[in-house]
Amino acid sequence: MTALRYFSLGRFAMRDALLYTGIKSGDTVLLPEFICRDLLSAVAEVGAKSVFYQVDQTLKPVHLDSTLRPKVIIAVNYFGFAQDLKVFREFADNTGAIVIEDNAHGFLSRDEDGHLLGYREQFGITSFRKTLNVENGAFLATSLAEHELKEQLPYIDSSKLGRSKLLQLLLKFEARTNIPTVAVGRFFSRMFRFITTGSQLPKSDKFAETKIPGLPNPQSQSIDSLKNLDETAEVARRRNLYLRIQPQVIAAGATPVFDALLANTCPYGMPIYANHNIKRKLSKIARKNRVILMTWPDLPENVLPSAPDFYKQVWLLNFK
Ligand SMILES: Cc1ncc(COP(=O)(O)O)c(C=O)c1O
């Protein structure tokens, strides 16, 4: 049996997962260098220390150092592609560390054996806000019993919040008219941000690695969207987009991060290695296919100085 708890952000789900492992102040969490620096805030908020392992170009660990004796090791299913958990389980058996499956990117995706990602270990987190048209939403899936968990945090009714209300209205309008209102709205909001901050996506602030922003409570509308989702159609939409875009990015000179889209994978987007000099071509492909081009990740401050070049050459055509 799996118990679920919903949150606003994957970081809050991770923070609680860490607390349930019994982590104490000063303990170590081993996580990949190739990670968004925001996630470090969940580790910092429980008083633990982030220590990193390298990944290779297939985004698998190069070596997991058992002398580090971490309390927790985080395995990431990058971009919805299943991480092979074998080495993590061996590491856990040898060191007593607890594996947390970070499936922030992999809502609805499965591994080769058909196992749903985010449910393959005692603790898994999924940030479905990254894949669905919702303001916020993430969950912790755990094999702990209900009585071992804190109660579900109350949901926030976002119909009272201006921004969410606008999003709900746009979604309704879009469903009725088939005009891509949300995408157009998002385009203008990103343009505005680009003009004012120089970046299309929100920049992480100076507290990114130490403090999780906002409230942990999820919005009730996000949970409704999750529960009313046609999952089969969503998986098909993502897989079709991937297969359509793949030849286009290869023709543009980029290399897909993953060799193949396996039968059970539900991709977050199309991750590629590419040089900056083909950015224009990639932007054009993004526009044509109505997806969002972004770089990923915003690396942790401690990783940046020694980061291999390929960490900085990953782009994502995000299918949200
Ligand atoms: C691999 C990974 N894990 C966890 C998170 C945290 O998810 P959220 O942004 O919903 O807090 C992110 C966010 O960027 C992520 O990329």
The ligand as an ORCA input file, in Angstrom:
! r2SCAN-3c Opt
* xyz 0 1
  C      14.968     17.067     -9.968
  C      14.131     18.021     -9.159
  N      13.711     17.634     -7.946
  C      12.936     18.423     -7.183
  C      12.569     19.675     -7.607
  C      11.707     20.525     -6.732
  O      10.409     20.629     -7.269
  P       9.554     21.948     -6.993
  O      10.089     23.011     -7.910
  O       8.141     21.573     -7.277
  O       9.784     22.304     -5.573
  C      13.015     20.130     -8.842
  C      12.679     21.489     -9.280
  O      13.229     22.100    -10.104
  C      13.792     19.284     -9.650
  O      14.211     19.654    -10.873
*
